[in-house]
Amino acid sequence: MVRKIISIIVCFMASATVSAQYDPMFTQYMFNELFINPAYAGSHEHVSTTVLVRDQWVGIEGSPKTQTFSIHAPIKSKRIGLGLSMLHESIGVSDRVAAYGNFAFRIPTERGTFALGLQGGVINFTENLRDVKTINNNDQQFAYNTKRLWMPNAGFGMYYNTERFFAGLSIPRLIDNKVSVASAEAVVSNVAEIKNWHYYLTAGYVIKLSEILDLKPTIMTKVVQGAPFEWDMSATLFINRTFWIGAAYRTGDAISGLIGLNINKHLRLGYSYDYTLTELQNFNSGSHEFTLNYEFSFDKKRIITPRYF
């Protein structure tokens, strides 16, 4: 009964959330920054592809499940970065698919590269109301799924990086997509309101401890008007730039363990586990997140070096 109550709450939260802008949560954001900052496009030397799968709050019916795919690369002597990011996420009875094109203008500096980025795309959203189990089987409020809605959105970002340092500031969603659901009818409005913008600030630095050990602390904070700051802090130890292990803390939410391996110069595999710190810890067995990154090199003379971020 408790699990059913929690599931109902999750479904309600998902339904309420569609009335406001929200962004997916990633523990391994430092390897998937294209989703939070379009200026990240082209920051790798080669064509870089990343697949991420996240299963949040395992054990709670209707809990968030997220899958992403991104690809980006530098062109025009690395002065331009282009990318494509796609997302599918289900929360309760809500289901959305999003696709964005990313553009970054990269400016070389004495020690690294500064980039300005823009992204634009669409979100496809629906509420699968027929999946809700009701006491009254003839309840017309849940007799039909809502029609699929198409909503535009855009984002802006700045990103600076060297081989061992990165910092970024971004607003991934400039448009507030509001959806009002009543039975099978759904109405959407798209408004750009500065007060609803979510600001992402990220930074990280790689500290050389020895010839084979490197320590990478990172931090991300989310800022939105009228809400407390949300901090995400992590520290990762790299061994011979091949294997890494780390820990993370997200304020008021979870602690995490991270592990990863550069299988070869092209392929990187990562995994993280989140342990919930809220009262939901009594009803779920944690959250799992997998990432898979592959670097393509069409120039055999250019050497692929393992990336820290």
N, C-alpha and C positions, 0 to 999 in steps of 0.2 A: 504494500500500500504506500509506504514512504517513497519507494522508487517511482511509483505512478504519479504521486504528488509532485515530486521533483521534475518529472518529465513534463507535466502540465505547466509547471512554472517556466521551464525552458522554452516550451512552445509559446507561452504568453510573452516571454521576453523577446523571442524572435519576432513575433507579430508586432509588438510595440516598437521594436527597433526599426522596422521598415519606415516608420514615420520620421526617422532621423538618419543622418549620415553615419556610417560606421565602417571601420576598417578591420581586416582580418588580423589575427595575432600570430606572430612568428617568434619562436625562440632562437632560431638560427638566422636572424635577420641579416647578420653581417655577411652571409653568403647568398642573400636573396634581396639585395637592396633595390633592385630595379622596381620592386613593388611599392617601395616607400619613397623613392627618389629617382626621377627620370634622368637627372644629371649623371647617374651612375653608368648610363649607357656608354659603351666604348672604353670603359676604364681598364679592361683587360687587353692584352696585346693581340689576342686572337678572337675568333668567334667562340663565344661562351654560352653554353646552354645549361639550364638548371631545372630540375624537376623536384618539387617539394610535395610531400603528403603529410598531413597533420590530422590526427584523431584525438580530439580534446575530450576530457572527462569521460574516459572509457567506463562503461557500465551504466551510464545515464541515457535512457532512450531519448533520442532527439537532440543529443549534444552536438556541438559544431564539428563538422568534418570539412576539411579544406584541401584542395589539390591545385597546384599552380605549375605553370610552365613559362619559362622566359628564355629569350635568346637576344644577344646583343653583340655588337662588334664595332671597332673603329674603322673609319674609311677616310679617304682624302688625307693621307699622311698623318692620320690620327687626330686631325683637327675636328672631325665630325664623328659622333657616335650615334648609331641607330639601334633601336631595340623593339621587341614585341613581347608583351606580357599578357598571359591569359590565366584566368582563375575560375574555379568552380567551388561553391560553398553551399552547404545545406545546414540549416539550424532549425530544429523543430520541423514545422511544415513549410518553412520558407526555403526557397531554392533560387540561387542566382548564379549567372555566368557573366563574366566581364572580360573584355579584351581592350588593350591599350597599345597604341603606337608611341614610341619614345624617341625623342630627338635631343641630342646634347651637343653644344658647341664647346670644344675643349681648347683651353688656352695654356700653352706651355709656360712654366715659370722656371726660375733658377734651380729649384729643387724638386718640383713636381708638376702637377697639372691642376688647373682650376677649370671647372665646367659649369655651364648654365644649361638647365634642361627643361623641356616641356613635354607633356604627354596629353593625349586625347583619345577618347574611346567611348564605348557604350557598355551599359549594364542591362542584362536581360533578367527579369525578376518575375517569380510567380509564387503563389501560396497554394500548396496542395491540401486544401481543406478537407477533401474526401478521405485523407489518411487519418483524420482525427476520430478517435473512438468515442462515440457519444452514448449517453444513456438512452436517448430517443433515436432510434434508427432512422426516423423520418424527419429529423431536424433539418429544415431547409437552409439554415445558416451554414451548414457544412455539406450540403448536397452536391456542390460543384466546386471545382478548383477555380481560382481566379485566372483570368486571361493573362497571357505573357505580356509584360510591359517592357518597353525599350526606353532607357534613360541615358542621356549623354553625360559625360563628365570630363574633367581635365585636371591637370596637376602641374606644379612648378617646383623646381629644386635647384640647389647649388651644391657642388661637391668638389672637395680638394683632396688630392691624395699624392703620396710619394710611395716608395716601395714599402715603408714601414709605418706610415701614418695616414689616417683618413679622417675627414670631418665633413659633415653634411647638414644642410638645413632644407627642409622641404615641406610642401603642403600637397599631399597626394591627391586630395579631392577638393576642388575649388567650388563645386556645385553641390548644394544640399538637395538630394533626391528624396522628396517626401511622398510616401504612398499611404493613402487612406483606404482601408479594406472594410467593406461591409458586405457580408455574404460573398457571392461570386463576383461582385462588382468591385473594381479597384480604380482609384483615380490617382494620378501622379502629377506632382508639380516639381519643377526644377528651378531653384532659386540660388543665386550666388550671394551668400550673406557672410560677411567677414567674421561676425561673432561666432559662427559655427565652424570656422576653419580649424583643422587639427594640424598643429605644427610639430614636425619631427626633427629633433636635433640628435645627431649621432657623432661619435668620435671613437677612435681606437688607435693604439700605438703598440708596436712590437719592440720589446726590450730584449736585447741580446744578452743572455746569461752566460753562455759558453759557446764552444764551437758547434755543439749539437742541440743546445737547448735555447728556446725562445719563449718569452712570456708575452701574451697579448691581452691586456685589459681593454675592455670596450664598455661604452655606456650609450644608452639611448633614453631620451625623455620625450614624452608626448605632452603637448600643452594645448589646451582649449579653454576659451573664456568661460568662467563660472565653474570650473572643475579643478580639483587638486592635480598637481603634476604627477605623472606616472613615470617611474624610473625603472629601467631595465639595465642591470649591471652584470658583467661577466668577466671571467679571467680564464684564459686557455693556455695550456702549456704545450708547445710544439717540440717534438723530438725528431731531430734530423730533418725537419721540414716534411716529414712523411706521416707521422702519427701524432694525433693531438687528443688531449683530454682536458676537460674544464668544468666549471660550475657557474651558475647564474642565479640571480635573484630578481624577481619582479615585484615591486612594492604592492603589498596588500593582496597578492595573488598566488605566487608559487616560487619554489626553488627548483633548480634544474641541474641535471648532469648532462654533459656533452662529450661525445667521443667521435673520432673521425679518422679516415685513412686516405692518403693519396695512393691509390692502387698502382698507378703508373703516372707518367707525365701528362696524360690526357684526362684520366678518370679520378674523381674524388667522391667519396662516400661519407655521409655524416648522419649521426643519430643523436637525438636528445630526448630526455624524459623529464616531464614536469610533475612535481609533487604538489598538490593543492594545499594552500595554507588556510583557505576559508572553510566555512562550515560544510561546504560541499565535499570535503575530504572524506566524510563518513559515507558518501554514496557513490564514489567513483574510485577507480584504481590508477588514476593519473592520466597524463596526456603523452602521446607518442608523436614524434616528428622525424621524418626521414628526408634527407636531401641527396640528390645525385647530380653531380656536375661533370660535364664533358667539354673539353677545350679542343676545338678543331684548328689545325694548322695546315694551310694549303701551300705554305712556303717551307720546304724542307730545310732550308738554310737557317731559319729562325728557330731558336731553341725555346721550348715552353718551360718556364720556371714555375714551380708550385706557388700558389697564391696564398697570402695570409688572410685576405678578405676580398 
